[in-house]
Amino acid sequence: MTIALILASLVLLVLFGVLTWHALNDFSYLGGAGVRHSYSWGARCYDGKWRSPSYQNAAQTRQLLAPLLEQAGGDPAAVVVDLACGTGRFTRLMLAEEEFRGKIIAVDFAPGMLRELRRVLQEMPPAAQSRVEIQEQDVRQWRPAAESLQAVALLEAAEIIHPLGPTLEAIFVGLQPGGLLLTTVVGNGFGWLFPGRRQARAEFSDWLAEIGFVEIQRHPWRRRYDWLLARKPLPPARSHPP
Ligand SMILES: C[S@@+](CC[C@H](N)C(=O)[O-])C[C@H]1O[C@@H](n2cnc3c(N)ncnc32)[C@H](O)[C@@H]1O
Protein backbone atom coordinates (compact mmCIF):
# COMPACT_ATOMS: atom_id res chain seq x y z
CA MET A 1 0.00 0.00 0.00
CA THR A 2 2.77 2.42 1.01
CA ILE A 3 4.82 1.56 -2.09
CA ALA A 4 1.76 2.10 -4.29
CA LEU A 5 1.25 5.50 -2.66
CA ILE A 6 4.89 6.49 -3.18
CA LEU A 7 4.74 5.37 -6.82
CA ALA A 8 1.50 7.28 -7.43
CA SER A 9 3.00 10.41 -5.84
CA LEU A 10 6.10 10.08 -8.00
CA VAL A 11 4.02 9.73 -11.18
CA LEU A 12 1.96 12.79 -10.21
CA LEU A 13 5.12 14.76 -9.45
CA VAL A 14 6.64 13.88 -12.84
CA LEU A 15 3.39 14.76 -14.62
CA PHE A 16 3.24 18.07 -12.78
CA GLY A 17 6.88 18.79 -13.69
CA VAL A 18 6.30 18.02 -17.38
CA LEU A 19 3.16 20.17 -17.49
CA THR A 20 4.94 23.06 -15.76
CA TRP A 21 7.85 22.82 -18.21
CA HIS A 22 5.44 22.94 -21.18
CA ALA A 23 3.65 25.93 -19.69
CA LEU A 24 6.96 27.74 -19.05
CA ASN A 25 7.97 27.36 -22.69
CA ASP A 26 4.51 28.37 -23.95
CA PHE A 27 3.76 24.80 -25.17
CA SER A 28 6.21 25.46 -27.99
CA TYR A 29 7.61 21.91 -27.94
CA LEU A 30 4.13 20.65 -28.85
CA GLY A 31 4.17 22.46 -32.22
CA GLY A 32 3.05 25.86 -33.48
CA ALA A 33 -0.67 25.17 -33.03
CA GLY A 34 -0.27 25.04 -29.24
CA VAL A 35 1.52 28.39 -29.21
CA ARG A 36 -1.01 30.02 -31.55
CA HIS A 37 -4.04 28.87 -29.57
CA SER A 38 -2.60 29.65 -26.15
CA TYR A 39 -1.69 33.20 -27.18
CA SER A 40 -5.01 33.73 -28.92
CA TRP A 41 -6.94 32.71 -25.82
CA GLY A 42 -4.79 34.74 -23.46
CA ALA A 43 -4.50 37.88 -25.59
CA ARG A 44 -6.55 40.19 -23.34
CA CYS A 45 -4.57 39.21 -20.21
CA TYR A 46 -1.30 39.34 -22.12
CA ASP A 47 -1.68 43.00 -22.82
CA GLY A 48 -2.17 43.65 -19.10
CA LYS A 49 1.31 42.38 -18.27
CA TRP A 50 2.91 45.49 -19.72
CA ARG A 51 1.43 47.55 -16.97
CA SER A 52 3.65 45.71 -14.49
CA PRO A 53 6.54 47.83 -13.08
CA SER A 54 9.19 45.76 -14.87
CA TYR A 55 7.85 47.07 -18.21
CA GLN A 56 7.27 50.63 -17.07
CA ASN A 57 10.88 51.74 -17.04
CA ALA A 58 11.02 54.72 -19.39
CA ALA A 59 14.83 54.95 -19.37
CA GLN A 60 15.13 51.27 -20.35
CA THR A 61 12.54 51.67 -23.09
CA ARG A 62 14.41 54.67 -24.42
CA GLN A 63 17.67 52.69 -24.42
CA LEU A 64 15.93 49.87 -26.29
CA LEU A 65 14.44 52.08 -29.00
CA ALA A 66 17.21 54.66 -29.46
CA PRO A 67 19.36 52.68 -31.95
CA LEU A 68 16.29 51.90 -34.08
CA LEU A 69 15.11 55.49 -34.07
CA GLU A 70 18.56 56.53 -35.18
CA GLN A 71 18.57 53.87 -37.90
CA ALA A 72 15.13 54.75 -39.27
CA GLY A 73 15.77 58.48 -38.79
CA GLY A 74 12.90 60.77 -39.63
CA ASP A 75 12.52 59.02 -42.98
CA PRO A 76 8.81 58.55 -43.83
CA ALA A 77 9.83 55.80 -46.27
CA ALA A 78 11.52 53.72 -43.55
CA VAL A 79 9.99 50.28 -42.95
CA VAL A 80 10.39 48.53 -39.61
CA VAL A 81 8.99 45.07 -38.90
CA ASP A 82 7.56 43.91 -35.58
CA LEU A 83 7.88 40.13 -35.94
CA ALA A 84 5.79 37.94 -33.62
CA CYS A 85 4.26 41.28 -32.65
CA GLY A 86 1.63 39.92 -30.26
CA THR A 87 -0.60 42.80 -29.19
CA GLY A 88 1.95 45.22 -30.62
CA ARG A 89 3.95 46.52 -27.69
CA PHE A 90 6.90 47.46 -29.89
CA THR A 91 4.63 48.81 -32.66
CA ARG A 92 2.86 51.08 -30.21
CA LEU A 93 6.09 52.25 -28.58
CA MET A 94 7.54 53.16 -31.97
CA LEU A 95 4.38 54.98 -33.04
CA ALA A 96 4.58 57.05 -29.87
CA GLU A 97 8.04 58.31 -30.85
CA GLU A 98 7.90 61.60 -32.74
CA GLU A 99 11.28 60.90 -34.33
CA PHE A 100 9.87 57.85 -36.07
CA ARG A 101 7.91 58.78 -39.18
CA GLY A 102 8.05 55.49 -41.10
CA LYS A 103 5.81 52.47 -41.49
CA ILE A 104 5.54 49.35 -39.32
CA ILE A 105 4.65 45.88 -40.54
CA ALA A 106 3.32 43.84 -37.61
CA VAL A 107 3.36 40.06 -38.10
CA ASP A 108 1.90 37.35 -35.85
CA PHE A 109 0.01 34.10 -36.29
CA ALA A 110 -2.29 34.34 -33.26
CA PRO A 111 -5.61 35.92 -34.37
CA GLY A 112 -6.51 36.89 -30.80
CA MET A 113 -3.29 38.87 -30.33
CA LEU A 114 -3.83 40.70 -33.62
CA ARG A 115 -7.45 41.44 -32.67
CA GLU A 116 -6.16 43.17 -29.53
CA LEU A 117 -3.63 45.10 -31.60
CA ARG A 118 -6.36 46.27 -34.00
CA ARG A 119 -8.53 47.30 -31.06
CA VAL A 120 -5.83 49.47 -29.46
CA LEU A 121 -4.80 50.92 -32.80
CA GLN A 122 -8.37 52.13 -33.30
CA GLU A 123 -7.88 54.35 -30.26
CA MET A 124 -4.95 56.05 -31.99
CA PRO A 125 -5.13 58.97 -34.44
CA PRO A 126 -5.94 57.83 -38.01
CA ALA A 127 -2.55 59.10 -39.20
CA ALA A 128 -0.80 56.67 -36.83
CA GLN A 129 -3.14 53.80 -37.73
CA SER A 130 -2.41 54.25 -41.41
CA ARG A 131 1.29 53.66 -40.78
CA VAL A 132 0.73 50.09 -39.53
CA GLU A 133 0.19 47.09 -41.76
CA ILE A 134 -0.89 43.93 -39.94
CA GLN A 135 -0.07 40.55 -41.42
CA GLU A 136 -1.50 37.36 -39.92
CA GLN A 137 1.23 34.92 -40.77
CA ASP A 138 3.58 32.30 -39.36
CA VAL A 139 6.95 34.03 -39.14
CA ARG A 140 8.63 30.76 -40.13
CA GLN A 141 7.24 31.36 -43.61
CA TRP A 142 7.78 35.12 -43.66
CA ARG A 143 10.14 36.18 -46.46
CA PRO A 144 10.69 39.94 -46.94
CA ALA A 145 12.02 41.54 -50.10
CA ALA A 146 15.81 41.73 -50.00
CA GLU A 147 17.30 44.86 -48.40
CA SER A 148 13.88 46.48 -47.93
CA LEU A 149 13.89 47.04 -44.14
CA GLN A 150 15.62 49.47 -41.82
CA ALA A 151 15.03 47.40 -38.70
CA VAL A 152 13.33 44.28 -37.39
CA ALA A 153 12.18 43.63 -33.84
CA LEU A 154 11.65 40.09 -32.59
CA LEU A 155 10.87 40.51 -28.93
CA GLU A 156 10.17 37.80 -26.35
CA ALA A 157 9.52 35.23 -29.05
CA ALA A 158 12.83 33.87 -30.44
CA GLU A 159 12.89 31.02 -27.94
CA ILE A 160 9.42 29.73 -28.84
CA ILE A 161 9.77 29.83 -32.64
CA HIS A 162 11.10 26.54 -33.88
CA PRO A 163 12.88 26.16 -36.18
CA LEU A 164 14.12 29.74 -35.88
CA GLY A 165 17.05 29.53 -38.33
CA PRO A 166 15.06 30.27 -41.54
CA THR A 167 13.46 33.31 -39.88
CA LEU A 168 16.84 34.70 -38.76
CA GLU A 169 18.17 34.17 -42.31
CA ALA A 170 15.08 35.94 -43.74
CA ILE A 171 15.62 38.88 -41.37
CA PHE A 172 19.23 39.13 -42.50
CA VAL A 173 18.23 39.11 -46.18
CA GLY A 174 15.42 41.62 -45.63
CA LEU A 175 17.52 44.19 -43.77
CA GLN A 176 19.26 46.94 -45.66
CA PRO A 177 23.04 47.00 -45.18
CA GLY A 178 23.57 48.62 -41.80
CA GLY A 179 20.02 47.63 -40.75
CA LEU A 180 19.31 46.50 -37.19
CA LEU A 181 17.79 43.47 -35.51
CA LEU A 182 16.46 44.05 -32.00
CA THR A 183 15.66 40.78 -30.31
CA THR A 184 15.60 39.03 -26.96
CA VAL A 185 17.21 35.94 -25.54
CA VAL A 186 16.21 34.21 -22.35
CA GLY A 187 18.45 35.37 -19.52
CA ASN A 188 21.17 33.29 -17.96
CA GLY A 189 19.64 30.59 -15.85
CA PHE A 190 16.58 30.14 -18.09
CA GLY A 191 18.27 28.60 -21.15
CA TRP A 192 17.79 25.05 -19.81
CA LEU A 193 14.05 25.49 -20.33
CA PHE A 194 14.64 25.53 -24.10
CA PRO A 195 16.87 22.56 -24.96
CA GLY A 196 18.08 22.45 -28.56
CA ARG A 197 17.23 26.12 -29.23
CA ARG A 198 20.60 27.83 -28.70
CA GLN A 199 19.23 30.04 -25.96
CA ALA A 200 21.75 29.31 -23.23
CA ARG A 201 24.30 32.01 -22.38
CA ALA A 202 26.23 33.24 -25.48
CA GLU A 203 24.80 30.64 -27.88
CA PHE A 204 22.28 32.99 -29.45
CA SER A 205 24.86 35.73 -30.11
CA ASP A 206 27.15 33.11 -31.69
CA TRP A 207 24.28 32.03 -33.93
CA LEU A 208 23.66 35.61 -35.12
CA ALA A 209 27.37 35.98 -35.86
CA GLU A 210 27.32 32.76 -37.92
CA ILE A 211 24.48 34.21 -40.01
CA GLY A 212 26.58 37.31 -40.69
CA PHE A 213 25.39 39.88 -38.14
CA VAL A 214 28.02 42.15 -36.61
CA GLU A 215 28.21 44.54 -33.65
CA ILE A 216 26.20 42.10 -31.55
CA GLN A 217 25.48 43.53 -28.12
CA ARG A 218 23.71 41.78 -25.28
CA HIS A 219 22.13 43.87 -22.53
CA PRO A 220 20.59 42.57 -19.31
CA TRP A 221 16.93 43.56 -19.28
CA ARG A 222 14.20 41.80 -17.35
CA ARG A 223 14.54 38.75 -15.12
CA ARG A 224 13.60 36.34 -17.88
CA TYR A 225 15.09 38.23 -20.85
CA ASP A 226 18.18 40.02 -22.06
CA TRP A 227 17.88 42.10 -25.18
CA LEU A 228 20.21 41.85 -28.16
CA LEU A 229 21.07 44.29 -30.88
CA ALA A 230 22.77 43.12 -34.07
CA ARG A 231 23.61 44.88 -37.32
CA LYS A 232 23.75 43.68 -40.91
CA PRO A 233 27.19 44.78 -42.11
CA LEU A 234 27.69 47.53 -44.64
CA PRO A 235 29.36 46.38 -47.87
CA PRO A 236 33.13 46.81 -47.77
CA ALA A 237 34.20 50.22 -49.10
CA ARG A 238 35.66 49.95 -52.63
CA SER A 239 39.36 50.58 -52.62
CA HIS A 240 40.54 52.92 -55.34
CA PRO A 241 43.88 52.31 -57.01
CA PRO A 242 46.31 55.07 -56.06
C1 LIG B 1 5.58 36.41 -25.64
S1 LIG B 1 4.65 36.99 -27.04
C2 LIG B 1 5.63 38.40 -27.53
C3 LIG B 1 4.80 39.42 -28.26
C4 LIG B 1 5.49 40.74 -28.53
N1 LIG B 1 6.63 40.58 -29.40
C5 LIG B 1 5.88 41.43 -27.24
O1 LIG B 1 7.05 41.79 -27.09
O2 LIG B 1 5.01 41.64 -26.41
C6 LIG B 1 5.07 35.83 -28.29
C7 LIG B 1 4.31 36.06 -29.58
O3 LIG B 1 4.94 35.29 -30.59
C8 LIG B 1 3.94 34.83 -31.45
N2 LIG B 1 4.48 33.71 -32.21
C9 LIG B 1 5.09 32.61 -31.72
N3 LIG B 1 5.45 31.80 -32.71
C10 LIG B 1 5.07 32.40 -33.87
C11 LIG B 1 5.17 32.06 -35.23
N4 LIG B 1 5.75 30.92 -35.61
N5 LIG B 1 4.66 32.91 -36.15
C12 LIG B 1 4.06 34.07 -35.77
N6 LIG B 1 3.94 34.44 -34.49
C13 LIG B 1 4.44 33.62 -33.55
C14 LIG B 1 2.80 34.47 -30.53
O4 LIG B 1 1.57 34.38 -31.21
C15 LIG B 1 2.85 35.63 -29.55
O5 LIG B 1 2.04 36.68 -29.97
PDBQT file of the ligand as one rigid body, heavy atoms in Angstrom, charges set to zero:
ROOT
HETATM    1  C1  LIG A 301       5.578  36.407 -25.639  1.00  0.00    +0.000 C 
HETATM    2  S1  LIG A 301       4.652  36.993 -27.044  1.00  0.00    +0.000 S 
HETATM    3  C2  LIG A 301       5.628  38.402 -27.530  1.00  0.00    +0.000 C 
HETATM    4  C3  LIG A 301       4.796  39.417 -28.262  1.00  0.00    +0.000 C 
HETATM    5  C4  LIG A 301       5.493  40.743 -28.529  1.00  0.00    +0.000 C 
HETATM    6  N1  LIG A 301       6.634  40.578 -29.398  1.00  0.00    +0.000 N 
HETATM    7  C5  LIG A 301       5.877  41.435 -27.239  1.00  0.00    +0.000 C 
HETATM    8  O1  LIG A 301       7.049  41.791 -27.087  1.00  0.00    +0.000 OA
HETATM    9  O2  LIG A 301       5.013  41.635 -26.408  1.00  0.00    +0.000 OA
HETATM   10  C6  LIG A 301       5.069  35.829 -28.292  1.00  0.00    +0.000 C 
HETATM   11  C7  LIG A 301       4.311  36.060 -29.577  1.00  0.00    +0.000 C 
HETATM   12  O3  LIG A 301       4.936  35.291 -30.595  1.00  0.00    +0.000 OA
HETATM   13  C8  LIG A 301       3.941  34.831 -31.450  1.00  0.00    +0.000 C 
HETATM   14  N2  LIG A 301       4.478  33.707 -32.212  1.00  0.00    +0.000 N 
HETATM   15  C9  LIG A 301       5.093  32.611 -31.716  1.00  0.00    +0.000 A 
HETATM   16  N3  LIG A 301       5.451  31.796 -32.711  1.00  0.00    +0.000 NA
HETATM   17  C10 LIG A 301       5.071  32.404 -33.868  1.00  0.00    +0.000 A 
HETATM   18  C11 LIG A 301       5.170  32.056 -35.233  1.00  0.00    +0.000 A 
HETATM   19  N4  LIG A 301       5.748  30.916 -35.612  1.00  0.00    +0.000 N 
HETATM   20  N5  LIG A 301       4.658  32.909 -36.153  1.00  0.00    +0.000 NA
HETATM   21  C12 LIG A 301       4.065  34.066 -35.773  1.00  0.00    +0.000 A 
HETATM   22  N6  LIG A 301       3.942  34.444 -34.489  1.00  0.00    +0.000 NA
HETATM   23  C13 LIG A 301       4.438  33.623 -33.551  1.00  0.00    +0.000 A 
HETATM   24  C14 LIG A 301       2.801  34.469 -30.529  1.00  0.00    +0.000 C 
HETATM   25  O4  LIG A 301       1.568  34.376 -31.206  1.00  0.00    +0.000 OA
HETATM   26  C15 LIG A 301       2.854  35.630 -29.547  1.00  0.00    +0.000 C 
HETATM   27  O5  LIG A 301       2.039  36.683 -29.969  1.00  0.00    +0.000 OA
ENDROOT
TORSDOF 0
